Each structure stands twice: as structure tokens, then as C-alpha cells.
Amino acid sequence: MHRGGQVRGAGLRARGDGNASARRAFRAGRSVLRAVVWAALVAAPAVADAQTRRAGRVITDSLWSFALGTYKKATVYLPPSYDAGAERYPVAYYLHGWSGNETNWVKAGHLDAAMDSLVARGGREMIVVMPDGDDAWWMTSSSLPDVPACVRTLPAYVGEASTFCVPWPHYDDYVAYDLVRWVDRTYRTRADRAHRGVAGLSMGGYGALLLALQFPELFGAAASHSGVLWPLEWAPGGVLQRPRESVDSSWARIWKGAVGQSMRSVFGKDTAAWYARDPARLLDRARARGAVLPALKADCGTADPFLAGNRAFRDAVQSRGVALVYDEFAGAHDWPYWRTHVSESLTWLGSQFAKP
């Protein structure tokens, strides 16, 4: 019994020693496992952040415009994967507003950050081109400018007189021919209307619809943020067609101010010129010649002085049986509004582009 007990005790001690070693090994392994898991948990957000931080590249480029007779600058956003391969991308042209320039959509609108965020969430990668259009309403002016007088009275916000006071103010041709062709030659684009769209704010919102309806063979989609979509509201007395719910104080302020003066100098005194540049009538002419209409989108803030004009354009388009994505949001005619909603137009344009 005693010997057996010793034997059994020795056996128990032996087994106990083995269990102790196993426990020590288990604890060591568990410590290693904890360290691996902890490292993975710490690394995971860093990897996710690195993926989220994949950024596009913003560059400033320039081109010679035959339509304007001068060099013009353009800010270009290249998507995150652009430098990593040979893929070709759709192109969105984003137009600035009155008194703006090619830098506005990035510096004030943070469009590059909005694109990076959309791409990180699986959105469509695309090239975004932001040209300089001066205060010309993105159209051909009704008359040739007095260049020396323009240089003498150059607005304080303008940089170089040589690029602002252009000898040949054909801004629609500048975008449609000079800029689009230059972009397609310079960058890896999908050079067809199915992969090309245009958007803008205020004056640029008007310009986006003007260009898309004037050149529907070039642009498959157009979006406007707070655009001046009913220019007849600001036309001379013989043309004036003020829409319902126009705000008298806003109308008077714009009509008498620098924006109104700019419009009158570009649109001119000829009533036919004002009608010819009205977006609703541009739509009529595009349909009359059998053109494939671009997809259309517009939004406006409920505290925006151009709200009545946007509603008038909406009603005119819908009365013609043409599809229009139209939204109104809280907000005014300012950068907080445009920064908030630029992601929506970018997403919408991306959804309109044909798949590769």
C-alpha cells in the first residue's frame, strides 16, 4: 500500500509535472496568440486608414485656346489609380461661378476630397477637369470686347489681365473644342459622350446646361448647382419673363449689381440673343434637330435668390416631357451649400457614365 502509494504518488507527481509544463506551454502560446491578435487589431485600422487615404492627384495645367486667342489654365483631378496602370477614365468638367476661376472647386469646394471619399467607398473613378472661364457665362459674347478698357478696369479678384481680357470671347467653343480635345489628347480618357459630363455652380450651372444642350454630341450628362437657369428673368424689359415667386429685393440687387451688368454685357441688347441662350429653348432646338438629349440634373437652395428661376426651368422641362432630376435643399447661394452637395453631383455623373 505504502509502496503503491509512493508509486501512485510518484505517478501523480509525474503527471503533475507534465501538466505544469503543458500549462506553461499553453500560457506561453496564449501570450503569443494575444500578441498576434492585438497586433492585427492595431494594424487593421491603420490598413483601413491607408486605404481610405488613397488620394487622387491634383495638378494645374494650361492649354492654348484658339477660340479665345490666349492661354488658359485648368485644374485637373486624377483619380487614385491613375498613376498605377494604363486604364482610361470618364471625364467630368466642373465649371466655376461668376468671379471665380479654375481653383475654386478644389480650394473652396473641396471637390478633390469629395472624390477621394467617394472612391474609398467604392465610387466610380473619373478625371475631373476644372477650367478657367472668367466672367463670360461660358458662351460666345454678343460683341467683341474692348481689350484695353478691360485691362484698365480689371476687377480686383482677377489674376492676369492677359488671360481675362481675351480678344475672342468664344467660351462655349473654348470648352467644346479646345478644352475637350486637349484633355482627350493629354490624359487617358474615354473620349466619347457616354463617358463625358459637365457640371457647375451658379454661372457655371447655367454653363453646364448651355454646353450640354448646345453640344449634346459631346456631353452625355449635365448637372447644375444653384444655376442661373432662367436668364430671361434678368433680361432687358423687352424680353423680361420673371417666373412666379421671384423675390423683388433679390431681383433688384442682382439686376443692378455687378452680376447683372456682366450678364447684360455678354448677352447683349438683342432680344433674340437672350431667347437663343435660354436653356429651355436650347433644349427645344436640340430636340428639333433630333439630337440625343443629355441626362439632366439640377438642385438649388431654398434660400437662394435664383430659386424661382430653377423652379421655372424645372416646370419648363417637365412640361416638355423631358426627364430632369431636380432637388431643393436647405441652404443659400454659397460655398457651404456647394460643398455639401458636390458629392451628389459627382455620384450622379458617375452613375450616368457607361460602364467600361
LUMSE-999771 format. One record per residue (C-alpha): residue number from 1; x negated, y negated, z. Coordinates in steps of 0.1 Angstrom, whole numbers. Last residue first. Layout:
<rs>
- NUM | X | Y | Z;
...
</rs>
This chain:
<rs>
- 356 | 161 | -503 | -694;
- 355 | 195 | -511 | -680;
- 354 | 214 | -540 | -695;
- 353 | 213 | -572 | -675;
- 352 | 246 | -582 | -658;
- 351 | 238 | -566 | -624;
- 350 | 206 | -586 | -622;
- 349 | 225 | -618 | -630;
- 348 | 249 | -611 | -602;
- 347 | 221 | -604 | -577;
- 346 | 202 | -636 | -587;
- 345 | 235 | -655 | -585;
- 344 | 242 | -642 | -550;
- 343 | 207 | -647 | -538;
- 342 | 209 | -683 | -547;
- 341 | 239 | -688 | -524;
- 340 | 224 | -698 | -490;
- 339 | 195 | -717 | -506;
- 338 | 220 | -736 | -527;
- 337 | 242 | -747 | -498;
- 336 | 213 | -757 | -476;
- 335 | 199 | -775 | -506;
- 334 | 227 | -800 | -510;
- 333 | 261 | -807 | -527;
- 332 | 282 | -797 | -497;
- 331 | 292 | -765 | -480;
- 330 | 319 | -740 | -472;
- 329 | 323 | -716 | -501;
- 328 | 342 | -715 | -534;
- 327 | 339 | -687 | -558;
- 326 | 345 | -681 | -595;
- 325 | 336 | -650 | -616;
- 324 | 350 | -660 | -650;
- 323 | 367 | -638 | -676;
- 322 | 381 | -656 | -707;
- 321 | 419 | -656 | -712;
- 320 | 419 | -692 | -725;
- 319 | 439 | -704 | -695;
- 318 | 412 | -687 | -673;
- 317 | 385 | -709 | -688;
- 316 | 405 | -741 | -685;
- 315 | 415 | -733 | -649;
- 314 | 379 | -726 | -638;
- 313 | 367 | -758 | -656;
- 312 | 393 | -778 | -637;
- 311 | 383 | -761 | -605;
- 310 | 347 | -770 | -611;
- 309 | 356 | -806 | -619;
- 308 | 376 | -809 | -587;
- 307 | 347 | -795 | -567;
- 306 | 322 | -820 | -581;
- 305 | 320 | -842 | -550;
- 304 | 312 | -810 | -529;
- 303 | 328 | -805 | -495;
- 302 | 344 | -771 | -506;
- 301 | 311 | -760 | -520;
- 300 | 310 | -747 | -556;
- 299 | 306 | -714 | -574;
- 298 | 304 | -704 | -611;
- 297 | 299 | -672 | -630;
- 296 | 301 | -664 | -667;
- 295 | 293 | -634 | -688;
- 294 | 281 | -646 | -722;
- 293 | 305 | -647 | -752;
- 292 | 299 | -626 | -782;
- 291 | 302 | -651 | -810;
- 290 | 331 | -650 | -835;
- 289 | 327 | -686 | -848;
- 288 | 359 | -697 | -832;
- 287 | 349 | -680 | -799;
- 286 | 317 | -701 | -797;
- 285 | 336 | -732 | -806;
- 284 | 362 | -727 | -779;
- 283 | 335 | -721 | -753;
- 282 | 318 | -753 | -763;
- 281 | 351 | -769 | -758;
- 280 | 354 | -757 | -722;
- 279 | 318 | -767 | -716;
- 278 | 323 | -803 | -727;
- 277 | 294 | -813 | -749;
- 276 | 314 | -819 | -781;
- 275 | 340 | -839 | -762;
- 274 | 314 | -863 | -749;
- 273 | 298 | -866 | -783;
- 272 | 332 | -873 | -799;
- 271 | 337 | -902 | -776;
- 270 | 306 | -919 | -789;
- 269 | 292 | -941 | -761;
- 268 | 262 | -919 | -752;
- 267 | 259 | -885 | -735;
- 266 | 223 | -892 | -725;
- 265 | 225 | -929 | -714;
- 264 | 260 | -924 | -700;
- 263 | 249 | -894 | -679;
- 262 | 219 | -912 | -665;
- 261 | 240 | -942 | -656;
- 260 | 264 | -919 | -638;
- 259 | 236 | -902 | -619;
- 258 | 221 | -936 | -610;
- 257 | 252 | -948 | -593;
- 256 | 284 | -965 | -606;
- 255 | 301 | -933 | -618;
- 254 | 288 | -912 | -589;
- 253 | 300 | -936 | -562;
- 252 | 333 | -943 | -580;
- 251 | 341 | -906 | -584;
- 250 | 331 | -898 | -548;
- 249 | 354 | -925 | -535;
- 248 | 383 | -915 | -558;
- 247 | 382 | -879 | -549;
- 246 | 395 | -859 | -578;
- 245 | 423 | -836 | -568;
- 244 | 436 | -830 | -603;
- 243 | 410 | -835 | -631;
- 242 | 400 | -869 | -644;
- 241 | 400 | -869 | -682;
- 240 | 381 | -900 | -693;
- 239 | 375 | -902 | -730;
- 238 | 385 | -937 | -739;
- 237 | 375 | -950 | -704;
- 236 | 339 | -938 | -707;
- 235 | 331 | -903 | -695;
- 234 | 327 | -892 | -658;
- 233 | 356 | -868 | -656;
- 232 | 348 | -857 | -691;
- 231 | 317 | -840 | -676;
- 230 | 339 | -812 | -662;
- 229 | 313 | -785 | -653;
- 228 | 289 | -807 | -633;
- 227 | 276 | -776 | -616;
- 226 | 278 | -768 | -579;
- 225 | 259 | -735 | -585;
- 224 | 263 | -723 | -621;
- 223 | 257 | -689 | -636;
- 222 | 252 | -678 | -672;
- 221 | 250 | -643 | -688;
- 220 | 240 | -627 | -721;
- 219 | 218 | -656 | -733;
- 218 | 201 | -658 | -767;
- 217 | 230 | -650 | -792;
- 216 | 253 | -670 | -769;
- 215 | 233 | -702 | -778;
- 214 | 257 | -731 | -773;
- 213 | 277 | -712 | -747;
- 212 | 246 | -701 | -728;
- 211 | 229 | -734 | -732;
- 210 | 259 | -755 | -720;
- 209 | 267 | -731 | -692;
- 208 | 231 | -733 | -678;
- 207 | 229 | -770 | -684;
- 206 | 260 | -777 | -664;
- 205 | 246 | -757 | -635;
- 204 | 213 | -775 | -641;
- 203 | 229 | -809 | -636;
- 202 | 243 | -794 | -603;
- 201 | 224 | -762 | -599;
- 200 | 212 | -737 | -624;
- 199 | 215 | -703 | -641;
- 198 | 204 | -686 | -673;
- 197 | 203 | -650 | -684;
- 196 | 182 | -627 | -706;
- 195 | 181 | -589 | -707;
- 194 | 211 | -583 | -730;
- 193 | 202 | -614 | -749;
- 192 | 169 | -598 | -761;
- 191 | 132 | -600 | -754;
- 190 | 127 | -575 | -726;
- 189 | 98 | -594 | -711;
- 188 | 61 | -588 | -706;
- 187 | 49 | -623 | -704;
- 186 | 33 | -648 | -728;
- 185 | 50 | -641 | -761;
- 184 | 85 | -637 | -746;
- 183 | 80 | -668 | -724;
- 182 | 68 | -689 | -753;
- 181 | 98 | -678 | -774;
- 180 | 122 | -687 | -746;
- 179 | 105 | -720 | -739;
- 178 | 102 | -734 | -775;
- 177 | 134 | -721 | -790;
- 176 | 163 | -722 | -765;
- 175 | 147 | -743 | -738;
- 174 | 132 | -770 | -760;
- 173 | 162 | -768 | -784;
- 172 | 185 | -777 | -755;
- 171 | 161 | -804 | -743;
- 170 | 160 | -823 | -777;
- 169 | 147 | -856 | -764;
- 168 | 120 | -864 | -790;
- 167 | 96 | -891 | -778;
- 166 | 94 | -878 | -742;
- 165 | 92 | -902 | -712;
- 164 | 90 | -875 | -686;
- 163 | 59 | -856 | -698;
- 162 | 37 | -887 | -705;
- 161 | 51 | -906 | -675;
- 160 | 36 | -880 | -651;
- 159 | 51 | -875 | -616;
- 158 | 87 | -887 | -614;
- 157 | 102 | -894 | -579;
- 156 | 95 | -931 | -581;
- 155 | 115 | -936 | -613;
- 154 | 96 | -948 | -643;
- 153 | 108 | -983 | -654;
- 152 | 77 | -993 | -673;
- 151 | 72 | -958 | -688;
- 150 | 108 | -956 | -699;
- 149 | 106 | -991 | -715;
- 148 | 75 | -979 | -735;
- 147 | 93 | -947 | -745;
- 146 | 126 | -964 | -758;
- 145 | 145 | -932 | -761;
- 144 | 161 | -918 | -793;
- 143 | 199 | -916 | -791;
- 142 | 227 | -892 | -781;
- 141 | 202 | -871 | -762;
- 140 | 198 | -834 | -771;
- 139 | 208 | -814 | -740;
- 138 | 194 | -801 | -707;
- 137 | 211 | -829 | -688;
- 136 | 181 | -851 | -696;
- 135 | 169 | -861 | -661;
- 134 | 136 | -842 | -665;
- 133 | 140 | -806 | -677;
- 132 | 110 | -789 | -661;
- 131 | 113 | -751 | -664;
- 130 | 119 | -724 | -638;
- 129 | 113 | -690 | -652;
- 128 | 123 | -659 | -632;
- 127 | 109 | -625 | -642;
- 126 | 130 | -596 | -630;
- 125 | 131 | -567 | -605;
- 124 | 166 | -554 | -598;
- 123 | 175 | -550 | -562;
- 122 | 164 | -521 | -540;
- 121 | 164 | -539 | -506;
- 120 | 127 | -550 | -510;
- 119 | 136 | -563 | -544;
- 118 | 164 | -585 | -529;
- 117 | 141 | -598 | -502;
- 116 | 113 | -606 | -527;
- 115 | 139 | -624 | -549;
- 114 | 151 | -645 | -520;
- 113 | 115 | -654 | -510;
- 112 | 108 | -665 | -546;
- 111 | 140 | -686 | -547;
- 110 | 130 | -705 | -516;
- 109 | 154 | -733 | -527;
- 108 | 133 | -763 | -517;
- 107 | 98 | -753 | -527;
- 106 | 107 | -725 | -550;
- 105 | 138 | -738 | -569;
- 104 | 124 | -773 | -568;
- 103 | 90 | -767 | -585;
- 102 | 101 | -772 | -621;
- 101 | 115 | -807 | -615;
- 100 | 144 | -825 | -599;
- 99 | 159 | -860 | -602;
- 98 | 191 | -843 | -616;
- 97 | 193 | -806 | -609;
- 96 | 169 | -778 | -616;
- 95 | 174 | -749 | -641;
- 94 | 168 | -713 | -634;
- 93 | 160 | -690 | -664;
- 92 | 164 | -653 | -656;
- 91 | 143 | -628 | -675;
- 90 | 146 | -590 | -679;
- 89 | 113 | -571 | -673;
- 88 | 88 | -550 | -693;
- 87 | 67 | -524 | -676;
- 86 | 30 | -522 | -683;
- 85 | 17 | -515 | -648;
- 84 | 7 | -528 | -613;
- 83 | 6 | -565 | -620;
- 82 | 44 | -568 | -625;
- 81 | 54 | -546 | -596;
- 80 | 61 | -574 | -571;
- 79 | 81 | -595 | -596;
- 78 | 66 | -625 | -615;
- 77 | 80 | -659 | -606;
- 76 | 72 | -686 | -631;
- 75 | 71 | -723 | -626;
- 74 | 72 | -742 | -659;
- 73 | 53 | -773 | -670;
- 72 | 59 | -793 | -702;
- 71 | 35 | -805 | -729;
- 70 | 49 | -831 | -753;
- 69 | 68 | -837 | -785;
- 68 | 102 | -827 | -771;
- 67 | 114 | -802 | -796;
- 66 | 78 | -791 | -805;
- 65 | 73 | -782 | -769;
- 64 | 37 | -773 | -759;
- 63 | 36 | -750 | -729;
- 62 | 25 | -750 | -693;
- 61 | 21 | -726 | -664;
- 60 | 26 | -727 | -627;
- 59 | 24 | -693 | -609;
- 58 | 45 | -675 | -583;
- 57 | 36 | -638 | -577;
- 56 | 61 | -614 | -562;
- 55 | 58 | -601 | -527;
- 54 | 57 | -567 | -511;
- 53 | 64 | -578 | -475;
- 52 | 92 | -553 | -471;
- 51 | 69 | -525 | -480;
- 50 | 42 | -538 | -455;
- 49 | 69 | -543 | -429;
- 48 | 81 | -507 | -434;
- 47 | 46 | -494 | -431;
- 46 | 40 | -515 | -400;
- 45 | 74 | -504 | -386;
- 44 | 63 | -467 | -391;
- 43 | 28 | -471 | -377;
- 42 | 39 | -476 | -341;
- 41 | 63 | -447 | -343;
- 40 | 37 | -425 | -360;
- 39 | 11 | -434 | -334;
- 38 | 35 | -426 | -307;
- 37 | 43 | -392 | -323;
- 36 | 6 | -384 | -327;
- 35 | -2 | -394 | -291;
- 34 | 27 | -375 | -277;
- 33 | 16 | -345 | -297;
- 32 | -19 | -348 | -283;
- 31 | -5 | -351 | -248;
- 30 | 17 | -321 | -254;
- 29 | -13 | -301 | -266;
- 28 | -32 | -310 | -234;
- 27 | -2 | -301 | -213;
- 26 | 2 | -268 | -231;
- 25 | -35 | -260 | -227;
- 24 | -33 | -268 | -190;
- 23 | -2 | -247 | -187;
- 22 | -18 | -218 | -205;
- 21 | -48 | -220 | -183;
- 20 | -26 | -221 | -152;
- 19 | -6 | -192 | -166;
- 18 | -38 | -172 | -171;
- 17 | -49 | -179 | -135;
- 16 | -15 | -169 | -122;
- 15 | -16 | -137 | -142;
- 14 | -50 | -129 | -126;
- 13 | -38 | -139 | -92;
- 12 | -7 | -117 | -96;
- 11 | -29 | -88 | -107;
- 10 | -52 | -94 | -79;
- 9 | -22 | -95 | -56;
- 8 | -9 | -63 | -72;
- 7 | -42 | -47 | -68;
- 6 | -45 | -60 | -33;
- 5 | -10 | -48 | -26;
- 4 | -19 | -15 | -41;
- 3 | -49 | -15 | -19;
- 2 | -27 | -24 | 11;
- 1 | 0 | 0 | 0;
</rs>
